[in-house]
Amino acid sequence: MTVRIYHNPRCSKSRQTLKLIEDAGIEPEIIDYLKSPPSVEELEQIVSKLKLEPQELMRKGEAIYKELGLAERDLSRQEALQLLHDYPKLIERPIVMKGARAVLGRPPENVSKLL
């Protein structure tokens, strides 16, 4: 079964998570989500597998989060998914998926639940 990681190579937690996967002898499908943002439909699948609401997947410390005033906005699910697609820097990382399951690699050790 394929292991997929939504990865940001500039993020230390993302690099640590990728290393844990590779150290387990798994060659994952690596998606640099900043270069190839997931579609709204893919994001819907991701948040469903993570059992999160789209807003819970947003990085609240990102400048764009503050610039868009997202803390003060009451977003619909669809609006939040669209924002995650339009501004992939908002997506919390890394996300690791395997089959019908997904985990957020914060901390990186969370990925061991899937391996």
N, C-alpha and C positions, 0 to 999 in steps of 0.2 A: 504494500500500500504506500502510495506516495506521501511524503512529508513535504509540505509547502511552508516557506517562511517569507513573510512580508518583512523585508529587511531594509535597513538604512545603514550602509557601510560606515557612515560617519558616527554612528551611535555605539558607544561602548557596550551597552546592554545587548544591543542587537548582535554585535560581533561575538560577545560571550555566549549568547544563545546559539548562534550558528556553530561555534566551536563545540559546544556540548552535543549538538546533533551529529556533527561530523565525527567527534570522538566516539560516539556510539556506533560508528560504522555505517551511518546513513548518509547517502548523497541526496540532499533535499533539492527540491525545485526552489530556486531563489528568485524572489520577485522584488526588484528595487522599486518600491511603491511610489517613490518620489518621481521617478522617470516614467513609470507605467502605473498610474493610479488605478485602483480597482473601480469597476463600474458601480453604479448605484445598486444594481442587482447583486453583484459580488459582495458589496458592503452589507447588504441585507442578510446574505448568507453568513457572512463573518460574524456580525453581531448576534445573529440567532444561535450560531454554534458556540459563541462565547457566553451566551445567556446574559447579554448586556443590552441596554438601550443605547442608541447611537451617541447620545450626549456623553455617556459614560466612557466612550472610546476616544473622546476629545482630549487633547493635551492642553490643559488649562493655562499652562505657563507660556505657551507660544504667543509671540507678539500678535499674530493674526487673530487669535482668540480675543485678545483685548481690543484690537483695532475694530473688530466687527461687533464688539459689545455683546458677545455671546453669553456672558454670565447673566446679563439682564434680560435676555430674550427668551420668550417661551416658544421654543421651536417644535413644530410637528416632527414626527418620525421621518417623514419624507424630506422635509427641509434640512434636518440634521444629516441625513444620508447624503443629500446633494452637496452640502457644505464640506463633508468629509471627502467627497469625490473632487470637488472644485479646488479645495485647499488641502492636499494630502499631507502637508506638514502638521495638520491637526490630528492625524491618526496616531494614536498611542502605539508604540512599537516595543519589541517585535511581536508579531502575531504568528503563531505556528499552528498549522492545521494538518490533521491526519484523519481522513475519512469524514465521519459525521462529528468529529470532536475538534475543538480548538482551545488554545490557551494563550494568554498574554505572557510573554517572557519577561515579566517584571515581578519578582526577580527571575533571572535566567533559569534557575533550578525548577521553575514551574514546568518547563518543557519535559522534564523527566516523567510527568504524568502521561505523556503521549507515547513515549519511546518504549 
